[in-house]
Amino acid sequence: AVVSTQSTGTYAVVNGNQGGVVWKEAQQATSPRNLKLFRSVAATNDTAILQSLLIGSLKEDWVPRQSKYEILTTVSYHHPSIALDFLIEHYNEYFEMYGETQFNFGNIFVVLISNLQSPEDVQRAQAFFSTVDLGSGEAAYEMAMEEERAYLRWRKGLASQVDRFLDSVEHEDGNDT
């Protein structure tokens, strides 16, 4: 099924069957319409289409250079682990393209890191990014990592509070299920 999203005014693909149709249309579209279609394709659960979108947006001309990072960050909204893996694998290419432009390279870090959902992904990101030159994105990276670590600590603390509350309610009811 294809679901309309009000925030972008485009269509989000929610399964692989429709993903192929929108993907074919996106490849044939001309800019700026194609960027909206590419953003829609980023929501598919079809990993082959996601990989084609990511590699194509990085290496081909169907996405203007100034918009190539937007495909990566859009994929990170829907599939943060896939986007992180792709950035790690193609880091040098993104660095060559954006490493000296603070706005774009910083945005990659801020958006991608803020979309990470697990402590393991945050640790993987931190382990990788501690070994590479962050160029003009270093300050944005540090800020994004601190915010994400604070969010994960908050989420862990909140989960503990909810668990304690639920335990207390179960004991008050005499129901230990």
C-alpha positions as MATLAB code, in Angstrom:
seq = 'AVVSTQSTGTYAVVNGNQGGVVWKEAQQATSPRNLKLFRSVAATNDTAILQSLLIGSLKEDWVPRQSKYEILTTVSYHHPSIALDFLIEHYNEYFEMYGETQFNFGNIFVVLISNLQSPEDVQRAQAFFSTVDLGSGEAAYEMAMEEERAYLRWRKGLASQVDRFLDSVEHEDGNDT';
ca = [
       0.000    0.000    0.000;
       1.044    3.587   -0.577;
       0.188    6.011    2.190;
       0.047    9.789    1.830;
       2.164   11.703    4.312;
       0.994   15.187    5.216;
       4.372   16.374    6.466;
       6.064   16.090    3.073;
       3.115   16.117    0.711;
       4.549   13.022   -0.973;
       3.766    9.325   -0.792;
       5.445    6.872    1.516;
       5.891    3.313    0.336;
       5.092    0.802    3.053;
       5.752   -2.475    1.272;
       8.011   -3.866   -1.409;
       5.294   -4.514   -4.020;
       4.381   -0.853   -4.338;
       8.014    0.109   -3.839;
       8.923   -1.218   -7.266;
       6.241    0.878   -8.984;
       7.234    4.105   -7.239;
      10.926    3.281   -7.713;
      10.484    2.958  -11.498;
       8.591    6.242  -11.607;
      11.258    7.956   -9.491;
      14.050    6.843  -11.813;
      12.240    8.302  -14.832;
      11.209   11.592  -13.207;
      13.042   14.855  -13.632;
      14.187   17.144  -10.846;
      12.704   18.569   -8.603;
       9.853   16.062   -8.775;
      12.266   13.135   -8.525;
      13.502   14.216   -5.085;
       9.961   13.923   -3.708;
       9.659   10.475   -5.239;
      13.044    9.420   -3.857;
      11.953   10.529   -0.402;
       8.877    8.365   -0.798;
      10.902    5.355   -1.906;
      13.055    5.724    1.243;
      10.120    4.423    3.306;
       9.952    1.047    1.548;
      10.785   -2.124    3.444;
      12.355   -3.635    0.324;
      16.069   -3.615    1.159;
      17.104   -4.147   -2.472;
      15.266   -0.974   -3.484;
      16.756    0.898   -0.505;
      20.274   -0.182   -1.480;
      19.629    0.830   -5.104;
      18.308    4.186   -3.950;
      21.279    4.832   -1.667;
      23.986    3.728   -4.097;
      22.291    5.441   -7.026;
      21.805    8.696   -5.163;
      25.464    8.694   -4.206;
      27.056    7.599   -7.476;
      24.631    8.610  -10.226;
      23.425   11.972  -11.513;
      19.691   11.521  -10.942;
      19.981   13.428   -7.684;
      21.730   16.810   -7.778;
      24.937   16.920   -5.711;
      23.481   19.391   -3.211;
      20.619   16.944   -2.515;
      22.505   13.625   -2.338;
      22.869   13.729    1.445;
      19.094   14.232    1.766;
      18.448   10.720    0.447;
      20.744    9.239    3.116;
      19.127   11.265    5.894;
      15.619   10.449    4.624;
      16.406    6.726    4.653;
      17.652    7.188    8.224;
      14.185    8.364    9.314;
      12.700    5.017    8.289;
      15.693    2.662    8.513;
      18.405    4.132   10.775;
      20.570    0.987   10.904;
      20.591    0.653    7.112;
      21.516    4.325    6.708;
      24.299    4.005    9.305;
      25.697    0.908    7.582;
      25.626    2.693    4.239;
      27.358    5.791    5.594;
      30.060    3.667    7.227;
      30.609    1.720    4.006;
      30.705    4.859    1.828;
      32.090    7.335    4.336;
      35.032    8.407    2.203;
      32.748    9.287   -0.702;
      30.483   11.410    1.506;
      33.524   13.002    3.125;
      34.979   13.891   -0.259;
      31.659   15.379   -1.333;
      30.692   17.232    1.878;
      33.615   17.139    4.337;
      34.439   20.796    3.858;
      30.875   22.115    3.767;
      29.878   22.431    7.388;
      26.130   22.674    6.821;
      25.722   19.508    4.735;
      28.197   17.278    6.547;
      26.967   18.431    9.942;
      23.370   17.738    8.873;
      24.267   14.173    7.956;
      25.560   13.571   11.481;
      22.761   15.385   13.287;
      19.922   13.710   11.391;
      21.382   10.218   11.118;
      22.520   10.000   14.738;
      19.282   11.452   16.097;
      17.370    8.704   14.271;
      19.348    5.825   15.781;
      17.083    3.662   17.926;
      19.361    1.324   19.841;
      22.338    1.697   22.140;
      24.136   -0.818   19.896;
      23.750    1.437   16.845;
      24.964    4.427   18.852;
      27.997    2.406   19.988;
      28.691    1.299   16.395;
      28.462    4.894   15.215;
      30.743    6.107   17.984;
      33.273    3.326   17.343;
      33.416    4.105   13.625;
      33.381    7.895   13.799;
      36.154    7.919   16.402;
      38.463    6.431   13.742;
      37.828    8.865   10.869;
      38.313   12.532   10.067;
      34.993   14.315   10.645;
      36.059   17.442    8.801;
      33.676   20.351    9.111;
      31.083   18.115   10.781;
      33.036   17.461   13.982;
      31.144   19.930   16.193;
      27.778   18.747   14.849;
      28.814   15.121   15.424;
      29.818   15.769   19.039;
      26.567   17.608   19.724;
      24.452   14.907   18.061;
      26.181   12.086   19.960;
      25.757   13.826   23.308;
      22.077   14.468   22.619;
      21.536   10.848   21.536;
      23.347    9.468   24.615;
      21.225   11.726   26.836;
      18.071   10.542   25.080;
      19.024    6.868   25.542;
      19.777    7.478   29.261;
      16.407    9.198   29.647;
      14.627    6.377   27.837;
      16.366    3.761   30.002;
      15.449    5.673   33.168;
      11.868    6.060   32.033;
      11.633    2.331   31.285;
      12.890    1.568   34.808;
      10.267    3.873   36.320;
       7.500    2.251   34.291;
       8.709   -1.229   35.310;
       8.752   -0.256   39.005;
       5.272    1.251   38.721;
       3.898   -1.846   37.006;
       5.520   -4.083   39.631;
       3.929   -2.016   42.420;
       0.492   -2.164   40.778;
       0.749   -5.925   40.306;
       1.706   -6.423   43.963;
      -1.126   -4.180   45.193;
      -3.642   -6.233   43.200;
      -2.103   -9.482   44.366;
      -1.733  -10.388   40.733;
       1.817  -11.416   39.838;
       1.245  -12.076   36.134;
];
